[in-house]
Amino acid sequence: MTDLRETGLLPSKTSDTSRIFERQYSDILTRQMSTPSTFLQKAWGEYMRGTSALNGSVFETLVSCLLFRNQITPIFVQTQITFIPNIVFDLVLYTKECGPIILSVKTSLRERYKQADLEGMMLRQVHRKALSYLITANEKEAISVNNKIKDGSVLGIDQVVYAFGKDMDILIDSLTNFEYKIPPKVDVLTAKRVVTNSQ
């Protein structure tokens, strides 16, 4: 049986999020799962019965656990990507087929989808085939932003996924079809010759 603490899914041992998972979700990697969306909905419902200011961190970790359970790894958490300055992506998967797949995880969107949109556009300046998904717990906001994607006013996000609906099941199913790997090291410069006047 996989020990949750040994997977890398939890932040530091002393973090509040880690304490919540060790207390409330110690069985998260082995509990029964009929579909990805119902797994998330039930786990999130358990958390929301209490009170905490860690909604975002807990939600992101639950999504990471879901990926892990579906053997979608490695998962890069709170990740900076070379040549994309000043952006830390929530979750990144790296594939043989299209390079990075970005998963922005937000309990609610409000205006935050604009940040994910901008980040997605910057990502595609460097990785043309990259995919970008925004996962949210708010169905109404997911529908609203997906309409903006359809009419062309949001360009950097492929889809907003409601975490507790069938779109989440479809997303997980599609992600299982990629081949994941550790990304290659990138040389900052490559040249045929280097000319220098040093003696």
Legacy VTK file of the C-alpha trace (Angstrom):
# vtk DataFile Version 3.0
C-alpha trace
ASCII
DATASET POLYDATA
POINTS 199 float
0.000 0.000 0.000
1.340 3.428 -0.971
2.049 5.763 1.947
0.570 9.172 1.194
3.527 10.943 2.790
6.019 9.144 0.555
4.364 10.029 -2.761
5.348 13.706 -2.883
1.646 14.642 -3.098
1.715 16.527 0.203
3.536 19.774 0.942
6.059 19.832 3.787
5.285 17.596 6.753
4.596 20.598 8.967
2.158 22.346 6.583
-1.498 22.733 7.524
-2.528 21.027 4.271
-0.416 17.967 5.116
-1.979 17.790 8.564
-5.474 17.908 7.046
-4.662 15.074 4.649
-3.027 12.909 7.291
-6.005 13.403 9.607
-8.914 13.415 7.148
-7.683 11.718 3.966
-5.250 9.045 5.113
-7.110 6.561 2.863
-7.373 8.887 -0.168
-5.224 6.629 -2.373
-7.170 3.451 -1.585
-10.783 4.527 -1.068
-13.352 3.331 -3.589
-13.716 5.433 -6.733
-16.560 4.932 -9.217
-15.700 7.967 -11.371
-13.135 10.771 -11.061
-15.839 13.410 -10.622
-17.666 11.571 -7.831
-14.340 10.849 -6.119
-13.546 14.567 -6.076
-17.082 15.601 -5.142
-17.204 13.299 -2.128
-13.715 14.190 -0.900
-14.325 17.923 -1.341
-17.675 17.635 0.432
-15.932 16.073 3.435
-13.526 18.982 3.628
-16.206 21.645 3.211
-18.095 20.370 6.247
-15.366 21.957 8.337
-13.990 25.497 8.269
-10.573 26.434 6.935
-8.731 29.029 4.902
-6.908 26.324 2.908
-9.541 25.703 0.230
-7.202 26.241 -2.726
-4.362 24.110 -1.386
-6.648 21.239 -0.362
-8.509 21.296 -3.697
-5.252 21.263 -5.651
-3.932 18.345 -3.593
-7.153 16.377 -4.130
-6.789 16.859 -7.899
-3.149 15.700 -7.625
-4.301 12.584 -5.740
-6.824 11.882 -8.492
-4.101 12.114 -11.154
-1.822 9.874 -9.105
-4.540 7.248 -8.665
-5.047 7.186 -12.438
-1.302 6.715 -12.985
-0.960 10.146 -14.594
2.549 10.928 -13.370
4.992 12.539 -12.890
3.064 15.551 -11.587
5.009 18.784 -11.208
3.488 20.974 -8.474
3.855 24.778 -8.282
6.120 24.757 -11.318
8.134 27.344 -13.188
8.840 26.613 -16.853
12.045 27.784 -18.513
11.642 30.900 -20.697
8.250 31.761 -19.162
9.225 34.287 -16.477
7.247 35.259 -13.375
4.646 32.481 -13.659
4.193 29.561 -11.275
1.799 26.966 -12.694
-0.361 24.955 -10.268
0.105 21.503 -11.816
2.140 20.548 -14.876
2.292 17.241 -16.722
4.946 16.750 -19.394
4.087 14.563 -22.365
5.946 13.041 -25.284
3.099 14.079 -27.607
2.584 17.784 -26.888
5.028 18.877 -24.215
3.468 20.535 -21.151
-0.132 20.093 -20.101
-1.101 22.781 -17.608
-3.803 22.232 -15.004
-4.791 25.441 -13.219
-6.846 24.467 -10.166
-9.177 27.103 -8.667
-12.106 26.521 -6.304
-13.832 29.535 -7.888
-12.900 31.748 -10.821
-14.365 35.259 -10.619
-11.739 37.202 -12.608
-8.968 34.659 -12.058
-9.656 32.952 -15.382
-8.015 36.008 -16.984
-4.745 35.122 -15.274
-4.963 31.517 -16.526
-5.770 32.824 -20.008
-2.682 35.062 -20.022
-0.495 32.279 -18.646
-1.759 29.902 -21.338
-0.964 32.394 -24.097
2.557 32.922 -22.722
3.010 29.158 -22.491
2.167 28.720 -26.169
4.772 31.284 -27.192
7.346 28.742 -26.006
5.502 25.408 -26.335
3.236 25.654 -29.373
1.460 22.327 -28.855
0.943 22.693 -25.095
-2.510 22.212 -23.585
-4.035 24.308 -20.818
-7.009 23.360 -18.645
-8.666 25.274 -15.831
-10.341 23.054 -13.205
-12.926 24.642 -10.904
-15.498 23.680 -8.277
-17.957 26.280 -9.597
-20.169 24.940 -12.401
-21.773 28.263 -13.309
-18.402 29.972 -13.754
-17.112 27.018 -15.803
-20.021 27.379 -18.236
-19.506 31.144 -18.469
-15.786 30.958 -19.287
-16.273 28.046 -21.716
-18.671 30.307 -23.624
-15.918 32.935 -23.780
-13.542 30.292 -25.162
-16.092 29.397 -27.859
-16.590 33.008 -28.934
-12.826 33.607 -29.085
-12.458 36.089 -26.232
-10.358 33.600 -24.207
-7.445 32.160 -26.188
-5.003 30.657 -23.680
-7.286 28.032 -22.117
-8.393 24.912 -23.989
-11.267 24.179 -21.612
-12.633 25.027 -18.182
-13.525 21.775 -16.445
-16.158 21.537 -13.724
-14.503 19.193 -11.227
-17.695 17.413 -10.177
-19.225 16.821 -13.629
-18.800 14.519 -16.613
-16.200 16.844 -18.183
-13.829 15.863 -15.371
-14.340 12.189 -16.191
-13.669 12.916 -19.874
-10.535 14.928 -19.042
-9.040 12.189 -16.865
-9.834 9.594 -19.519
-8.121 11.690 -22.198
-5.075 12.326 -19.984
-4.524 8.589 -19.552
-3.801 8.368 -23.295
-0.605 10.446 -23.150
2.918 9.208 -22.482
4.388 11.131 -19.554
8.040 11.749 -18.850
10.559 13.980 -17.132
11.215 16.919 -19.505
14.619 17.143 -21.174
17.298 19.547 -20.024
17.335 22.696 -22.149
20.551 24.347 -23.328
20.252 28.116 -23.127
22.476 28.528 -26.213
23.608 26.255 -29.037
26.009 27.410 -31.737
28.218 25.944 -34.462
31.149 28.120 -33.350
31.920 30.498 -30.514
34.094 33.472 -31.418
35.949 35.221 -28.597
38.892 37.571 -28.317
40.168 36.092 -25.063
43.870 35.144 -25.147
LINES 1 200
199 0 1 2 3 4 5 6 7 8 9 10 11 12 13 14 15 16 17 18 19 20 21 22 23 24 25 26 27 28 29 30 31 32 33 34 35 36 37 38 39 40 41 42 43 44 45 46 47 48 49 50 51 52 53 54 55 56 57 58 59 60 61 62 63 64 65 66 67 68 69 70 71 72 73 74 75 76 77 78 79 80 81 82 83 84 85 86 87 88 89 90 91 92 93 94 95 96 97 98 99 100 101 102 103 104 105 106 107 108 109 110 111 112 113 114 115 116 117 118 119 120 121 122 123 124 125 126 127 128 129 130 131 132 133 134 135 136 137 138 139 140 141 142 143 144 145 146 147 148 149 150 151 152 153 154 155 156 157 158 159 160 161 162 163 164 165 166 167 168 169 170 171 172 173 174 175 176 177 178 179 180 181 182 183 184 185 186 187 188 189 190 191 192 193 194 195 196 197 198
